[in-house]
Every structure is written in C-alpha cells, then in structure tokens.
C-alpha cells in the first residue's frame, strides 16, 4: 500500500502590470538611497569613529559626542531601511501586505518630510516623491494586482432597469 502525498494547491500567480514594475524599481532605488542616508547619519553621529580609531590605533580624546537627536535619526533611518528592504522584497513577490507596508512607509516618509519643512530645511523632493508614489500605489490596476481590491463583475441589468424606469 503506497501513500501518495499531495501538495497544497498553488496560489494563482498574479500578472504584474508595468506600473507595478515601475514601483518596484523605484523602491529598489529608494532602498539604496535609504542605505546611503543611514550611513551618512551614522558617520555624522560618530558611529564609525571608534572602529576606525581601533584600526589605525589612534586615541581620539577630543571627539565630541553628537546630540541625542542625531542618534534618534540614525536609529529611525536604520529601522526604515530594514522596513524598506522587506517591503521591496514583498513587492517583488507581489504580496498584499507589501502594498500596505509601502503605503505606511510613504506616510512615515511624508511625516519626516513635513517635520523637516517645519524646522526650516524643506525637502520638497522627498515630499513630491512620496505623493507621487502614493498616487501610483493607489491606482486601480496596482491595487487589483496586489489583491487589495477584488474584481467583481457587476451585472448591467439593475442599471438598465433603473434607466428604463427614469425614462417612463
């Protein structure tokens, strides 16, 4: 007597529209940009100075510690980088949670952009980038591709009957 193992039914593959590919490319570029920004903030905070000092064996007695806000920015940038990386992978794999994560990340980035604007260093490019990406993510074709909205076929009969009733 042989036992046959059947694998669970495969999840139906979703066709990737061109606009989703554009969003994925933008998220890949944005992840690279976030990595660079995180490294810049970490360098400004002096995160690398101790490692470099040990490597070249120099005492850094006059190094000033940066303020707490810079450390918070480094941590926030690092966390956003990790979230951006996972979201990008999810977008590539067409996961519905990745769409939600992308929207949340754009909201967080908009909040950072607005705070920068309010404190005197406006980053209009970041604000425009976020608004455009939210617009792209909200397109019907994109939401449908990620399974955010279900395609329903509505019968035209009730509308036709309503139009006929109005004409009488």
N, C-alpha and C positions, 0 to 999 in steps of 0.2 A: 504494500500500500504506500503510495507516494503522496507526499504533501506538496501541494502547489501553493506558492506564496504569490500573492498578487500585490502589486504596489498600488498605493492610493492613486486615484485619478490625477493626472497632471493638471495644474492650474492653466486655464486657457491663456495663451500668450496675447498680450495686448500689442497692437500695432503702434509703433512710435511715430507720431506726427513730426514733421520738420520743425515746428515751433518748439517741441519738447527737446529735440536735439540742440537747438539754439540755447535753450535754457540750461541744458546740461553743460554745454561748452562755457557759458557764462559762469556757471557755478564752479567749474574746474578752475577757470581763471581767477575767480573770486577767492577760492581756497588758496591758490598760490599767493595771491595778494595778501590774504589774511596771515599766511605764514611769514611773509616778509615783514608785515607791520608788527606782528608779535615779536619777531626777532629784533626789530628796531626798538620797540618799547623795552624789551628785556635788556638790550645793550645800554639804553639810556638809564635804566634802573640800576645798572651795575651788576647785573646777574652774572655776566661773564668775566668780570674783572678779577675775582678771586681765583678762578680756574686759570686764567692767563697768568696771573701773578705766580701761582704754584708752578706753572710750566716753565716760565723763564726765571724763576727763583728771585723775584724782586719783592721787597717789602713795600706795601702801599699804605703808608701811615697817614697820608694827607687825603685819603679818599673820603669824600662827603657822602653820607647816606641820603638817597633821594627821599622825597616826601612820600607819605602813605598813598596819596592819590595815584602816583606813578605805579606803585606796586599793585594797586587795585586794577589799574588799566592793563597791566601785564597779565594778571590772572584772568580778567574778563576777556582779553584778546585770545589767550590760550584756550579758554573754555569755548569761545565762539569758533575758534579754529577747529577744535575737535568736533563740535556740533556740525560745522560746515562740511567737514570731511565725511562724517556719517551720512549727512543729508545728500551730498553729492553721490555717494555710493548707492543710496536708496533711490535717487532719481535715475541713475543709470539702470538700476534693476527694476524700475517702474513700480515702486512700492507706493501705496496710497499714503502711508504715514510720512513718506518723504515730502509729499506735496504740503502736508500740514506743517512739517518741520521747516520747510522752505519759507512758508508764509510767516511763521513765528520768528525765524531768523531775520527776515526782512523787517518785521515790526521792531525787533530789538535794534537792528542797524539804523532804522529811522529814528528811534529814540536817542541813540548815540549821536546821530547827525543833528537832531534838534537841540540836544544839550550842548554840542559844540557851537551851534549857531547862537544859542542864548548866552554862552560865555565868551563870545567875541571872536571865535575862529570858525566862521561858517565853512562847511564842507558841502558846497552845493552839488558837486559831482556825486557824492555819496547819496544825498537826498534824491537826486534825479535818477540815479542808478536803482535805488530801492523802489521808487514809484513805478519806473518802467518794468522792473521785474515782477512786482505785484500785479501790474496790469497784464503782463504776459501769463503769469500763473493763473489768473482769473479768466482766461479765455475759455470758452465753452469746449473747444477741442482738447485743451490741456486737461481740464477737469474731467472730461469724459475718458481720456487716455489713462488717467490715474485712478479711475473708478470713484471719483468724488461725487459725480452725478451719474445716474443710471439712464441709459437711453430708453425712453418709453415711446411706444407707438400709440399716439392718440388717434382715435377714430374721428373722422371728419363729420360723421353723421350728426352728433348733437349740435355742432356749429351750423351745419346746413339746415337742420330743423329750426334752429333759432333765427337764422336769416330769413327762412320762409315765413316764420310767424311774424317777423317785423314787417315784411313786405305786404302782408294781408291787410 
